[in-house]
Amino acid sequence: MAEAIANAIEHGLVGRDHGSIRVDLVQTATGLQLCVTDDGAGLPEGFDTRGSTSLGLKIATTLARQLGGSFDVRSADPVGAQSVLTIPHSPAGQPPTP
């Protein structure tokens, strides 16, 4: 999530005197969801994590897959951007299946 927070600071708060970044960790029935949300200008039109050339986003996506989960960046509601890391629960003592 360091990548998500760095992106929120670099892109979400750029050129502003103030703004906010919120970090939420939620336990769901199937796992954990970690969200980093900023109140900035949001994502460029047509932004797609899968098509991004950002090394940091590629690393975050690969790590999430290795944990059996997912990493995505999407528009926040009503404004801004949100990075979401979802990791499923795994049986105690067992690594998540890739």
Biopython code that builds the backbone (N, CA, C, O; Angstrom):
import numpy as np
from Bio.PDB.StructureBuilder import StructureBuilder

atoms = [
    (1, "MET", "N", (0.821, -1.195, 0.000)),
    (1, "MET", "CA", (0.000, 0.000, 0.000)),
    (1, "MET", "C", (0.862, 1.256, 0.000)),
    (1, "MET", "O", (0.356, 2.366, -0.164)),
    (2, "ALA", "N", (2.165, 1.075, 0.184)),
    (2, "ALA", "CA", (3.046, 2.238, 0.084)),
    (2, "ALA", "C", (2.921, 2.877, -1.292)),
    (2, "ALA", "O", (2.942, 4.103, -1.404)),
    (3, "GLU", "N", (2.792, 2.070, -2.335)),
    (3, "GLU", "CA", (2.611, 2.592, -3.688)),
    (3, "GLU", "C", (1.316, 3.397, -3.788)),
    (3, "GLU", "O", (1.293, 4.460, -4.409)),
    (4, "ALA", "N", (0.251, 2.901, -3.189)),
    (4, "ALA", "CA", (-1.042, 3.596, -3.243)),
    (4, "ALA", "C", (-0.977, 4.937, -2.519)),
    (4, "ALA", "O", (-1.521, 5.931, -3.000)),
    (5, "ILE", "N", (-0.318, 4.966, -1.371)),
    (5, "ILE", "CA", (-0.198, 6.225, -0.622)),
    (5, "ILE", "C", (0.702, 7.207, -1.367)),
    (5, "ILE", "O", (0.399, 8.398, -1.433)),
    (6, "ALA", "N", (1.816, 6.710, -1.933)),
    (6, "ALA", "CA", (2.698, 7.573, -2.707)),
    (6, "ALA", "C", (1.961, 8.160, -3.910)),
    (6, "ALA", "O", (2.117, 9.343, -4.212)),
    (7, "ASN", "N", (1.164, 7.346, -4.596)),
    (7, "ASN", "CA", (0.393, 7.842, -5.743)),
    (7, "ASN", "C", (-0.642, 8.874, -5.318)),
    (7, "ASN", "O", (-0.858, 9.864, -6.017)),
    (8, "ALA", "N", (-1.283, 8.646, -4.177)),
    (8, "ALA", "CA", (-2.281, 9.605, -3.684)),
    (8, "ALA", "C", (-1.632, 10.952, -3.395)),
    (8, "ALA", "O", (-2.210, 11.997, -3.694)),
    (9, "ILE", "N", (-0.442, 10.933, -2.820)),
    (9, "ILE", "CA", (0.269, 12.177, -2.534)),
    (9, "ILE", "C", (0.737, 12.828, -3.835)),
    (9, "ILE", "O", (0.543, 14.025, -4.044)),
    (10, "GLU", "N", (1.354, 12.029, -4.704)),
    (10, "GLU", "CA", (1.938, 12.561, -5.945)),
    (10, "GLU", "C", (0.887, 13.085, -6.918)),
    (10, "GLU", "O", (1.068, 14.145, -7.516)),
    (11, "HIS", "N", (-0.202, 12.350, -7.078)),
    (11, "HIS", "CA", (-1.200, 12.717, -8.075)),
    (11, "HIS", "C", (-2.450, 13.366, -7.473)),
    (11, "HIS", "O", (-2.995, 14.307, -8.050)),
    (12, "GLY", "N", (-2.899, 12.880, -6.340)),
    (12, "GLY", "CA", (-4.137, 13.373, -5.754)),
    (12, "GLY", "C", (-4.020, 14.723, -5.078)),
    (12, "GLY", "O", (-4.989, 15.480, -5.017)),
    (13, "LEU", "N", (-2.830, 15.028, -4.567)),
    (13, "LEU", "CA", (-2.668, 16.276, -3.832)),
    (13, "LEU", "C", (-1.822, 17.302, -4.573)),
    (13, "LEU", "O", (-1.555, 18.382, -4.046)),
    (14, "VAL", "N", (-1.403, 16.978, -5.779)),
    (14, "VAL", "CA", (-0.531, 17.871, -6.547)),
    (14, "VAL", "C", (-1.218, 19.215, -6.820)),
    (14, "VAL", "O", (-2.382, 19.269, -7.217)),
    (15, "GLY", "N", (-0.460, 20.300, -6.596)),
    (15, "GLY", "CA", (-0.961, 21.641, -6.879)),
    (15, "GLY", "C", (-2.044, 22.132, -5.948)),
    (15, "GLY", "O", (-2.756, 23.081, -6.278)),
    (16, "ARG", "N", (-2.186, 21.511, -4.791)),
    (16, "ARG", "CA", (-3.236, 21.904, -3.843)),
    (16, "ARG", "C", (-2.619, 22.308, -2.516)),
    (16, "ARG", "O", (-1.571, 21.793, -2.126)),
    (17, "ASP", "N", (-3.266, 23.222, -1.832)),
    (17, "ASP", "CA", (-2.812, 23.623, -0.504)),
    (17, "ASP", "C", (-3.285, 22.663, 0.577)),
    (17, "ASP", "O", (-2.688, 22.591, 1.651)),
    (18, "HIS", "N", (-4.349, 21.928, 0.299)),
    (18, "HIS", "CA", (-4.874, 20.973, 1.268)),
    (18, "HIS", "C", (-5.596, 19.848, 0.524)),
    (18, "HIS", "O", (-5.918, 19.966, -0.659)),
    (19, "GLY", "N", (-5.830, 18.802, 1.219)),
    (19, "GLY", "CA", (-6.528, 17.640, 0.675)),
    (19, "GLY", "C", (-6.513, 16.545, 1.708)),
    (19, "GLY", "O", (-5.968, 16.718, 2.799)),
    (20, "SER", "N", (-7.104, 15.423, 1.374)),
    (20, "SER", "CA", (-7.118, 14.332, 2.346)),
    (20, "SER", "C", (-6.843, 13.001, 1.662)),
    (20, "SER", "O", (-7.165, 12.781, 0.494)),
    (21, "ILE", "N", (-6.232, 12.129, 2.451)),
    (21, "ILE", "CA", (-6.005, 10.745, 2.054)),
    (21, "ILE", "C", (-6.548, 9.894, 3.180)),
    (21, "ILE", "O", (-6.184, 10.083, 4.340)),
    (22, "ARG", "N", (-7.417, 8.961, 2.842)),
    (22, "ARG", "CA", (-8.029, 8.091, 3.859)),
    (22, "ARG", "C", (-7.567, 6.656, 3.609)),
    (22, "ARG", "O", (-7.534, 6.193, 2.469)),
    (23, "VAL", "N", (-7.212, 5.959, 4.689)),
    (23, "VAL", "CA", (-6.816, 4.554, 4.618)),
    (23, "VAL", "C", (-7.819, 3.758, 5.435)),
    (23, "VAL", "O", (-8.015, 4.023, 6.621)),
    (24, "ASP", "N", (-8.454, 2.779, 4.794)),
    (24, "ASP", "CA", (-9.442, 1.936, 5.465)),
    (24, "ASP", "C", (-9.049, 0.470, 5.315)),
    (24, "ASP", "O", (-8.660, 0.036, 4.231)),
    (25, "LEU", "N", (-9.148, -0.280, 6.389)),
    (25, "LEU", "CA", (-8.950, -1.727, 6.371)),
    (25, "LEU", "C", (-10.242, -2.362, 6.848)),
    (25, "LEU", "O", (-10.706, -2.095, 7.956)),
    (26, "VAL", "N", (-10.821, -3.205, 6.003)),
    (26, "VAL", "CA", (-12.110, -3.824, 6.308)),
    (26, "VAL", "C", (-11.972, -5.335, 6.217)),
    (26, "VAL", "O", (-11.427, -5.859, 5.245)),
    (27, "GLN", "N", (-12.465, -6.030, 7.226)),
    (27, "GLN", "CA", (-12.525, -7.488, 7.161)),
    (27, "GLN", "C", (-13.878, -7.872, 6.580)),
    (27, "GLN", "O", (-14.921, -7.491, 7.111)),
    (28, "THR", "N", (-13.855, -8.622, 5.496)),
    (28, "THR", "CA", (-15.082, -9.081, 4.865)),
    (28, "THR", "C", (-15.263, -10.562, 5.172)),
    (28, "THR", "O", (-14.419, -11.168, 5.833)),
    (29, "ALA", "N", (-16.339, -11.135, 4.706)),
    (29, "ALA", "CA", (-16.584, -12.562, 4.919)),
    (29, "ALA", "C", (-15.530, -13.418, 4.234)),
    (29, "ALA", "O", (-15.276, -14.544, 4.662)),
    (30, "THR", "N", (-14.915, -12.902, 3.177)),
    (30, "THR", "CA", (-13.964, -13.703, 2.404)),
    (30, "THR", "C", (-12.511, -13.295, 2.574)),
    (30, "THR", "O", (-11.621, -14.010, 2.113)),
    (31, "GLY", "N", (-12.241, -12.163, 3.224)),
    (31, "GLY", "CA", (-10.857, -11.738, 3.377)),
    (31, "GLY", "C", (-10.727, -10.334, 3.909)),
    (31, "GLY", "O", (-11.562, -9.859, 4.679)),
    (32, "LEU", "N", (-9.659, -9.675, 3.485)),
    (32, "LEU", "CA", (-9.384, -8.301, 3.899)),
    (32, "LEU", "C", (-9.371, -7.384, 2.689)),
    (32, "LEU", "O", (-8.959, -7.775, 1.597)),
    (33, "GLN", "N", (-9.826, -6.167, 2.900)),
    (33, "GLN", "CA", (-9.798, -5.166, 1.840)),
    (33, "GLN", "C", (-9.165, -3.901, 2.412)),
    (33, "GLN", "O", (-9.655, -3.327, 3.384)),
    (34, "LEU", "N", (-8.070, -3.479, 1.791)),
    (34, "LEU", "CA", (-7.360, -2.279, 2.201)),
    (34, "LEU", "C", (-7.547, -1.234, 1.109)),
    (34, "LEU", "O", (-7.198, -1.471, -0.047)),
    (35, "CYS", "N", (-8.103, -0.067, 1.477)),
    (35, "CYS", "CA", (-8.401, 0.994, 0.516)),
    (35, "CYS", "C", (-7.652, 2.262, 0.893)),
    (35, "CYS", "O", (-7.614, 2.652, 2.060)),
    (36, "VAL", "N", (-7.052, 2.904, -0.117)),
    (36, "VAL", "CA", (-6.433, 4.212, 0.041)),
    (36, "VAL", "C", (-7.186, 5.139, -0.906)),
    (36, "VAL", "O", (-7.185, 4.932, -2.120)),
    (37, "THR", "N", (-7.830, 6.163, -0.346)),
    (37, "THR", "CA", (-8.677, 7.055, -1.129)),
    (37, "THR", "C", (-8.222, 8.496, -0.952)),
    (37, "THR", "O", (-7.992, 8.951, 0.168)),
    (38, "ASP", "N", (-8.094, 9.217, -2.078)),
    (38, "ASP", "CA", (-7.780, 10.638, -1.992)),
    (38, "ASP", "C", (-8.954, 11.435, -2.545)),
    (38, "ASP", "O", (-9.837, 10.890, -3.208)),
    (39, "ASP", "N", (-8.949, 12.738, -2.258)),
    (39, "ASP", "CA", (-10.034, 13.604, -2.729)),
    (39, "ASP", "C", (-9.554, 14.545, -3.828)),
    (39, "ASP", "O", (-10.045, 15.666, -3.962)),
    (40, "GLY", "N", (-8.577, 14.069, -4.618)),
    (40, "GLY", "CA", (-7.992, 14.883, -5.675)),
    (40, "GLY", "C", (-8.813, 14.896, -6.953)),
    (40, "GLY", "O", (-10.018, 14.645, -6.943)),
    (41, "ALA", "N", (-8.135, 15.194, -8.047)),
    (41, "ALA", "CA", (-8.782, 15.356, -9.354)),
    (41, "ALA", "C", (-9.285, 14.045, -9.946)),
    (41, "ALA", "O", (-10.098, 14.062, -10.870)),
    (42, "GLY", "N", (-8.822, 12.920, -9.440)),
    (42, "GLY", "CA", (-9.272, 11.630, -9.969)),
    (42, "GLY", "C", (-8.353, 11.109, -11.054)),
    (42, "GLY", "O", (-7.280, 11.657, -11.307)),
    (43, "LEU", "N", (-8.794, 10.052, -11.678)),
    (43, "LEU", "CA", (-7.991, 9.369, -12.687)),
    (43, "LEU", "C", (-8.188, 9.977, -14.067)),
    (43, "LEU", "O", (-9.239, 10.546, -14.361)),
    (44, "PRO", "N", (-7.170, 9.853, -14.908)),
    (44, "PRO", "CA", (-7.342, 10.320, -16.283)),
    (44, "PRO", "C", (-8.398, 9.475, -16.994)),
    (44, "PRO", "O", (-8.600, 8.308, -16.657)),
    (45, "GLU", "N", (-9.054, 10.063, -17.961)),
    (45, "GLU", "CA", (-10.062, 9.350, -18.752)),
    (45, "GLU", "C", (-9.442, 8.086, -19.352)),
    (45, "GLU", "O", (-8.365, 8.139, -19.945)),
    (46, "GLY", "N", (-10.122, 6.965, -19.197)),
    (46, "GLY", "CA", (-9.673, 5.705, -19.778)),
    (46, "GLY", "C", (-8.569, 5.004, -19.012)),
    (46, "GLY", "O", (-7.986, 4.044, -19.517)),
    (47, "PHE", "N", (-8.263, 5.465, -17.792)),
    (47, "PHE", "CA", (-7.195, 4.829, -17.009)),
    (47, "PHE", "C", (-7.538, 3.372, -16.734)),
    (47, "PHE", "O", (-8.665, 3.048, -16.360)),
    (48, "ASP", "N", (-6.549, 2.495, -16.924)),
    (48, "ASP", "CA", (-6.725, 1.066, -16.668)),
    (48, "ASP", "C", (-5.444, 0.552, -16.035)),
    (48, "ASP", "O", (-4.373, 0.657, -16.633)),
    (49, "THR", "N", (-5.538, 0.000, -14.842)),
    (49, "THR", "CA", (-4.368, -0.519, -14.139)),
    (49, "THR", "C", (-3.607, -1.513, -15.000)),
    (49, "THR", "O", (-2.376, -1.511, -15.012)),
    (50, "ARG", "N", (-4.328, -2.358, -15.719)),
    (50, "ARG", "CA", (-3.685, -3.403, -16.531)),
    (50, "ARG", "C", (-2.843, -2.826, -17.655)),
    (50, "ARG", "O", (-1.869, -3.453, -18.072)),
    (51, "GLY", "N", (-3.188, -1.654, -18.153)),
    (51, "GLY", "CA", (-2.438, -1.036, -19.237)),
    (51, "GLY", "C", (-1.386, -0.057, -18.764)),
    (51, "GLY", "O", (-0.688, 0.541, -19.584)),
    (52, "SER", "N", (-1.257, 0.120, -17.463)),
    (52, "SER", "CA", (-0.325, 1.095, -16.917)),
    (52, "SER", "C", (1.119, 0.638, -17.092)),
    (52, "SER", "O", (1.414, -0.554, -17.007)),
    (53, "THR", "N", (2.014, 1.587, -17.337)),
    (53, "THR", "CA", (3.438, 1.286, -17.441)),
    (53, "THR", "C", (4.164, 1.551, -16.128)),
    (53, "THR", "O", (5.385, 1.415, -16.059)),
    (54, "SER", "N", (3.433, 1.925, -15.093)),
    (54, "SER", "CA", (4.027, 2.217, -13.788)),
    (54, "SER", "C", (4.592, 0.950, -13.154)),
    (54, "SER", "O", (3.868, -0.024, -12.950)),
    (55, "LEU", "N", (5.885, 0.967, -12.843)),
    (55, "LEU", "CA", (6.512, -0.185, -12.206)),
    (55, "LEU", "C", (5.870, -0.461, -10.846)),
    (55, "LEU", "O", (5.638, -1.616, -10.489)),
    (56, "GLY", "N", (5.585, 0.600, -10.091)),
    (56, "GLY", "CA", (4.969, 0.424, -8.775)),
    (56, "GLY", "C", (3.622, -0.274, -8.856)),
    (56, "GLY", "O", (3.338, -1.158, -8.049)),
    (57, "LEU", "N", (2.783, 0.110, -9.822)),
    (57, "LEU", "CA", (1.474, -0.538, -9.982)),
    (57, "LEU", "C", (1.634, -1.986, -10.421)),
    (57, "LEU", "O", (0.872, -2.852, -9.990)),
    (58, "LYS", "N", (2.619, -2.258, -11.275)),
    (58, "LYS", "CA", (2.860, -3.651, -11.703)),
    (58, "LYS", "C", (3.294, -4.509, -10.518)),
    (58, "LYS", "O", (2.848, -5.647, -10.372)),
    (59, "ILE", "N", (4.160, -3.964, -9.678)),
    (59, "ILE", "CA", (4.610, -4.704, -8.490)),
    (59, "ILE", "C", (3.446, -4.955, -7.544)),
    (59, "ILE", "O", (3.294, -6.063, -7.031)),
    (60, "ALA", "N", (2.613, -3.926, -7.304)),
    (60, "ALA", "CA", (1.456, -4.081, -6.403)),
    (60, "ALA", "C", (0.490, -5.137, -6.945)),
    (60, "ALA", "O", (-0.021, -5.958, -6.182)),
    (61, "THR", "N", (0.240, -5.120, -8.242)),
    (61, "THR", "CA", (-0.673, -6.086, -8.857)),
    (61, "THR", "C", (-0.103, -7.498, -8.768)),
    (61, "THR", "O", (-0.835, -8.442, -8.472)),
    (62, "THR", "N", (1.185, -7.650, -9.019)),
    (62, "THR", "CA", (1.823, -8.965, -8.948)),
    (62, "THR", "C", (1.794, -9.508, -7.524)),
    (62, "THR", "O", (1.494, -10.685, -7.319)),
    (63, "LEU", "N", (2.100, -8.672, -6.540)),
    (63, "LEU", "CA", (2.061, -9.102, -5.138)),
    (63, "LEU", "C", (0.655, -9.548, -4.752)),
    (63, "LEU", "O", (0.482, -10.584, -4.111)),
    (64, "ALA", "N", (-0.338, -8.772, -5.140)),
    (64, "ALA", "CA", (-1.723, -9.133, -4.813)),
    (64, "ALA", "C", (-2.078, -10.492, -5.410)),
    (64, "ALA", "O", (-2.705, -11.313, -4.740)),
    (65, "ARG", "N", (-1.688, -10.739, -6.650)),
    (65, "ARG", "CA", (-1.973, -12.035, -7.296)),
    (65, "ARG", "C", (-1.272, -13.173, -6.570)),
    (65, "ARG", "O", (-1.845, -14.249, -6.404)),
    (66, "GLN", "N", (-0.024, -12.941, -6.134)),
    (66, "GLN", "CA", (0.715, -13.970, -5.401)),
    (66, "GLN", "C", (0.016, -14.328, -4.095)),
    (66, "GLN", "O", (0.135, -15.450, -3.604)),
    (67, "LEU", "N", (-0.711, -13.368, -3.541)),
    (67, "LEU", "CA", (-1.463, -13.612, -2.303)),
    (67, "LEU", "C", (-2.863, -14.151, -2.588)),
    (67, "LEU", "O", (-3.651, -14.367, -1.667)),
    (68, "GLY", "N", (-3.168, -14.368, -3.867)),
    (68, "GLY", "CA", (-4.492, -14.873, -4.238)),
    (68, "GLY", "C", (-5.543, -13.783, -4.304)),
    (68, "GLY", "O", (-6.739, -14.070, -4.344)),
    (69, "GLY", "N", (-5.105, -12.537, -4.316)),
    (69, "GLY", "CA", (-6.044, -11.418, -4.289)),
    (69, "GLY", "C", (-5.957, -10.556, -5.523)),
    (69, "GLY", "O", (-5.591, -11.020, -6.603)),
    (70, "SER", "N", (-6.300, -9.285, -5.347)),
    (70, "SER", "CA", (-6.296, -8.351, -6.471)),
    (70, "SER", "C", (-5.931, -6.957, -5.990)),
    (70, "SER", "O", (-6.079, -6.619, -4.816)),
    (71, "PHE", "N", (-5.447, -6.158, -6.936)),
    (71, "PHE", "CA", (-5.133, -4.757, -6.678)),
    (71, "PHE", "C", (-5.708, -3.964, -7.831)),
    (71, "PHE", "O", (-5.496, -4.303, -8.995)),
    (72, "ASP", "N", (-6.438, -2.907, -7.508)),
    (72, "ASP", "CA", (-7.044, -2.108, -8.555)),
    (72, "ASP", "C", (-7.031, -0.644, -8.149)),
    (72, "ASP", "O", (-7.027, -0.316, -6.963)),
    (73, "VAL", "N", (-7.026, 0.225, -9.139)),
    (73, "VAL", "CA", (-7.140, 1.664, -8.921)),
    (73, "VAL", "C", (-8.358, 2.114, -9.706)),
    (73, "VAL", "O", (-8.500, 1.807, -10.890)),
    (74, "ARG", "N", (-9.237, 2.847, -9.032)),
    (74, "ARG", "CA", (-10.486, 3.271, -9.666)),
    (74, "ARG", "C", (-10.860, 4.670, -9.187)),
    (74, "ARG", "O", (-10.276, 5.202, -8.243)),
    (75, "SER", "N", (-11.841, 5.243, -9.857)),
    (75, "SER", "CA", (-12.339, 6.547, -9.442)),
    (75, "SER", "C", (-13.074, 6.417, -8.120)),
    (75, "SER", "O", (-13.794, 5.445, -7.890)),
    (76, "ALA", "N", (-12.887, 7.401, -7.255)),
    (76, "ALA", "CA", (-13.597, 7.430, -5.974)),
    (76, "ALA", "C", (-14.888, 8.221, -6.162)),
    (76, "ALA", "O", (-15.025, 8.987, -7.116)),
    (77, "ASP", "N", (-15.819, 8.030, -5.257)),
    (77, "ASP", "CA", (-17.104, 8.712, -5.343)),
    (77, "ASP", "C", (-17.202, 9.698, -4.179)),
    (77, "ASP", "O", (-17.081, 9.251, -3.038)),
    (78, "PRO", "N", (-17.403, 10.949, -4.365)),
    (78, "PRO", "CA", (-17.762, 11.651, -5.597)),
    (78, "PRO", "C", (-16.559, 12.133, -6.397)),
    (78, "PRO", "O", (-16.685, 12.360, -7.600)),
    (79, "VAL", "N", (-15.370, 12.301, -5.756)),
    (79, "VAL", "CA", (-14.181, 12.763, -6.465)),
    (79, "VAL", "C", (-12.972, 11.988, -5.975)),
    (79, "VAL", "O", (-13.016, 11.340, -4.929)),
    (80, "GLY", "N", (-11.889, 12.060, -6.741)),
    (80, "GLY", "CA", (-10.640, 11.462, -6.315)),
    (80, "GLY", "C", (-10.398, 10.101, -6.924)),
    (80, "GLY", "O", (-11.055, 9.686, -7.878)),
    (81, "ALA", "N", (-9.428, 9.422, -6.335)),
    (81, "ALA", "CA", (-9.047, 8.088, -6.786)),
    (81, "ALA", "C", (-8.962, 7.170, -5.581)),
    (81, "ALA", "O", (-8.759, 7.618, -4.453)),
    (82, "GLN", "N", (-9.120, 5.875, -5.836)),
    (82, "GLN", "CA", (-9.088, 4.895, -4.767)),
    (82, "GLN", "C", (-8.298, 3.676, -5.223)),
    (82, "GLN", "O", (-8.573, 3.106, -6.280)),
    (83, "SER", "N", (-7.307, 3.278, -4.412)),
    (83, "SER", "CA", (-6.557, 2.052, -4.643)),
    (83, "SER", "C", (-7.100, 1.007, -3.688)),
    (83, "SER", "O", (-7.282, 1.276, -2.501)),
    (84, "VAL", "N", (-7.362, -0.199, -4.211)),
    (84, "VAL", "CA", (-7.981, -1.241, -3.406)),
    (84, "VAL", "C", (-7.170, -2.525, -3.505)),
    (84, "VAL", "O", (-6.986, -3.068, -4.595)),
    (85, "LEU", "N", (-6.684, -3.011, -2.363)),
    (85, "LEU", "CA", (-6.004, -4.298, -2.270)),
    (85, "LEU", "C", (-6.951, -5.253, -1.566)),
    (85, "LEU", "O", (-7.369, -5.006, -0.434)),
    (86, "THR", "N", (-7.289, -6.345, -2.239)),
    (86, "THR", "CA", (-8.178, -7.359, -1.673)),
    (86, "THR", "C", (-7.386, -8.644, -1.531)),
    (86, "THR", "O", (-6.792, -9.125, -2.496)),
    (87, "ILE", "N", (-7.378, -9.205, -0.317)),
    (87, "ILE", "CA", (-6.652, -10.441, -0.036)),
    (87, "ILE", "C", (-7.615, -11.419, 0.630)),
    (87, "ILE", "O", (-8.225, -11.091, 1.648)),
    (88, "PRO", "N", (-7.756, -12.622, 0.062)),
    (88, "PRO", "CA", (-8.672, -13.601, 0.664)),
    (88, "PRO", "C", (-8.084, -14.208, 1.937)),
    (88, "PRO", "O", (-6.868, -14.253, 2.120)),
    (89, "HIS", "N", (-8.980, -14.674, 2.813)),
    (89, "HIS", "CA", (-8.546, -15.430, 3.981)),
    (89, "HIS", "C", (-7.921, -16.723, 3.503)),
    (89, "HIS", "O", (-8.293, -17.243, 2.452)),
    (90, "SER", "N", (-6.981, -17.243, 4.260)),
    (90, "SER", "CA", (-6.424, -18.561, 3.962)),
    (90, "SER", "C", (-6.500, -19.389, 5.234)),
    (90, "SER", "O", (-6.533, -18.840, 6.335)),
    (91, "PRO", "N", (-6.529, -20.706, 5.086)),
    (91, "PRO", "CA", (-6.557, -21.547, 6.282)),
    (91, "PRO", "C", (-5.332, -21.246, 7.156)),
    (91, "PRO", "O", (-4.256, -20.947, 6.637)),
    (92, "ALA", "N", (-5.495, -21.325, 8.466)),
    (92, "ALA", "CA", (-4.430, -21.012, 9.404)),
    (92, "ALA", "C", (-3.174, -21.799, 9.067)),
    (92, "ALA", "O", (-3.211, -23.016, 8.884)),
    (93, "GLY", "N", (-2.069, -21.082, 8.989)),
    (93, "GLY", "CA", (-0.786, -21.731, 8.731)),
    (93, "GLY", "C", (-0.543, -22.053, 7.269)),
    (93, "GLY", "O", (0.536, -22.539, 6.928)),
    (94, "GLN", "N", (-1.485, -21.806, 6.411)),
    (94, "GLN", "CA", (-1.345, -22.119, 4.988)),
    (94, "GLN", "C", (-1.184, -20.833, 4.190)),
    (94, "GLN", "O", (-1.907, -19.865, 4.426)),
    (95, "PRO", "N", (-0.239, -20.811, 3.242)),
    (95, "PRO", "CA", (-0.140, -19.632, 2.388)),
    (95, "PRO", "C", (-1.314, -19.596, 1.419)),
    (95, "PRO", "O", (-1.838, -20.649, 1.054)),
    (96, "PRO", "N", (-1.738, -18.406, 0.995)),
    (96, "PRO", "CA", (-2.808, -18.322, 0.009)),
    (96, "PRO", "C", (-2.393, -19.007, -1.287)),
    (96, "PRO", "O", (-1.216, -18.984, -1.645)),
    (97, "THR", "N", (-3.324, -19.604, -1.982)),
    (97, "THR", "CA", (-3.023, -20.242, -3.246)),
    (97, "THR", "C", (-2.969, -19.213, -4.350)),
    (97, "THR", "O", (-3.866, -18.377, -4.461)),
    (98, "PRO", "N", (-1.918, -19.258, -5.184)),
    (98, "PRO", "CA", (-1.791, -18.263, -6.258)),
    (98, "PRO", "C", (-2.790, -18.478, -7.373)),
    (98, "PRO", "O", (-2.804, -17.721, -8.344)),
]
sb = StructureBuilder()
sb.init_structure("model")
sb.init_model(0)
sb.init_chain("A")
sb.init_seg("    ")
for serial, (resi, resn, name, xyz) in enumerate(atoms, 1):
    if name == "N":
        sb.init_residue(resn, " ", resi, " ")
    sb.init_atom(name, np.array(xyz, "f"), 0.0, 1.0, " ", f" {name:<3s}", serial, name[0])
structure = sb.get_structure()
